[in-house]
Amino acid sequence: FFSTLTMVEGHSVHRLAAAHRKRLQGKAFQATSPNGRFTDGAKAINRRPLTQVEAHGKNLFCWFGCEATDGLPPVVLHIHFGMSGRWAVQAAAKAREPTPTTRLQ
């Protein structure tokens, strides 16, 4: 599975949220911060299941974990796409090399 959105608008974020709910919800991922600007956030969601995805305008909210199942409060990842936001979902084996601006991989 591969998808990339560039210069997203509100309707694109809602489409992305729906696709994430369908394909990614319930799965856990390895999370890292290649440029070091999201180290604590990556640690907080690392290997925790994606439990909920919601879109509001150009904002995407992803909930990871569930206190009932892993004993920890859920963590919410907030992504605002701004003027040049980009989001890609790729299989780990096919992932692109991170760039200096890659905060979460």
Stockholm file with secondary structure:
# STOCKHOLM 1.0

chainA/1-105         FFSTLTMVEGHSVHRLAAAHRKRLQGKAFQATSPNGRFTDGAKAINRRPLTQVEAHGKNLFCWFGCEATDGLPPVVLHIHFGMSGRWAVQAAAKAREPTPTTRLQ
#=GR chainA/1-105 SS CCEEEESCCHHHHHHHHHHHHHHTTTCBCCCCCTTSTTHHHHHHHTTCBEEEEEEETTEEEEEECCHHHHSSCCEEEEEECTTTCEEEECCGGGCCCCCTTCCCC
#=GC SS_cons         CCEEEESCCHHHHHHHHHHHHHHTTTCBCCCCCTTSTTHHHHHHHTTCBEEEEEEETTEEEEEECCHHHHSSCCEEEEEECTTTCEEEECCGGGCCCCCTTCCCC
//
